[in-house]
Amino acid sequence: MIIYGTALLAVCHLLGIFIGDLLGQALGVKTNVGGVGIAMLLLIFARLYMQKKDMLPKLTELGVEYWGAMYIPVVVAMAAQQDMVSALRGGPVALLSAIAAVGTCAVAIAVINRMERPADDEPVSTPMLHDNPLLADAE
Amino acid sequence: MLEILEKAAALNGLVTAFAVVGFIVLVSGQISRRLTFGRVHGSAIAIVIGLALAYWGGTQTGGHKGLADMSLFGGIGLMGGAMLRDFAIVATAFEVQATEARKAGLIGVVALLLGTVLPFIVGAAIAWSFGYSDAVSMTTIGAGAVTYIVGPVTGAAIGATPDVMALSIATGLVKAIIVMVGTPIAAKFLGLKTPRSAMVFGGLAGTVSGVSAGLAATDRKLVPYGALVATFHTGLGCLLGPSLLFFAVKALVH
């Protein structure tokens, strides 16, 4: 049943947010700490466990994979509701600190990622697999 | 007739949003293929169109939620809101290869810490150079350079003035937009190829919206790895901002 997959996803999502909220409260911050990340980890573990136990029929998987494939459309909708006007109206301080922050981080990313090469001797050009059949040639 | 159609669209907000976004993605796919010969990713164009529509919506309504403030497109707010966004992000974890994710565990944490501290220092320094030289304002604007959620949360915790808060949010928004649009352009320079590199990117670039859209426009397969790390970013920023980072700035300013 396809709903089993979506329900599994929903349970992981809710549990992750719940743990994130608990973590936030324990640490004394007023926000959720990594709830979505925790939910992702839960889903990864759930998948590994259920695959091993042979409890994951194709249709159940599709219930999750549909939402994974809906990711880009959701992101487009997210872009369409950004507060562009106040972002652009922030003036030079906002603009400069954002550009400088992104630039600094970009250099740090480039440096760290260049360090990866020597350690990894597998060819970089191997296409990476992903298991969502709904993405076959979608993007 | 037009009114009936408008009413139907407004009353079925989420369904309208699916149709509108589907159309945007279709148009961007065509633009990608016909005008750029596939060089610019269709998703990247779709996101830019989304941002442009957000600007248009913002100027039309004067609200803060872009296109979603127009009653006809209210469903966009639900479709692209935190709930469905996080639901879809979690779903992408289903594609994560656990071995790949584990390989990058430690570097992901390092990137996450750097991704909080570096933009904070840069943001606070620029705030200082523009005359915001008190510890509270410097911290709030620096926190805004981490993400646009960390900024106001930190500002509220340490008692920043509303104009500094607004500046801090604007800083975070501009950052998110630069990451969304800039990532596919800078992908080669950033070395965005492997799951590990995506996790480094997720930790350092921060902002979930920026990372998720930036990676989507670069390579859909990298999304779960970047998002996995980036989702811890806001929490970490909200943890460090009003505490450790604020005390550090206070010690330096005095």
Interface residues (C-beta under 8 A of the other chain):
Chain A: L9 A10 C12 H13 G16 I17 G20 L23 G24 L27 V29 K30 T31 N32 V33 G34 G35 V36 G37 A39 M40 L41 L43 I44 R47 L48 E61 V64 E65 Y66 W67 G68 M70 Y71 I72 P73 V74 V75 V76 A77 M78 A79 A80 Q81 Q82 D83 M84 V85 S86 A87 L88 R89 G90 G91 P92 V93 A94 L95 L96 S97 A98 I99 A100 A101 V102 T104 C105 A106 A108 I109 A110 I112 N113 R114 E116 D120 V124 M128 L129 H130 D131 N132 L135 E139
Chain B: A17 F18 V21 G22 I24 V25 H41 G42 S43 A46 I47 V48 I49 G50 L51 L53 A54 Y55 G57 G58 T59 G62 H64 K65 G66 L67 A68 F73 I76 G77 M79 G80 G81 L84 R85 D86 F87 A88 I89 V90 A91 T92 A93 F94 E95 V96 Q97 A98 A101 I107 V110 A111 L114 G115 L118 P119 V122 G123 I126 A127 F130 Y132 I141 G142 G144 A145 V146 I149 V153 A157 A166 L167 I169 A170 T171 G172 L173 V174 K175 A176 I177 I178 V179 M180 G182 A186 F189 L190 G191 L192 K193 T194 P195 R196 S197 V200 F201 L204 A205 G206 V208 S209 S212 A213 A216 R220 K221 V223 P224 A227 L228 V229 T231 F232 T234 G235 L236 C238 L239 P242
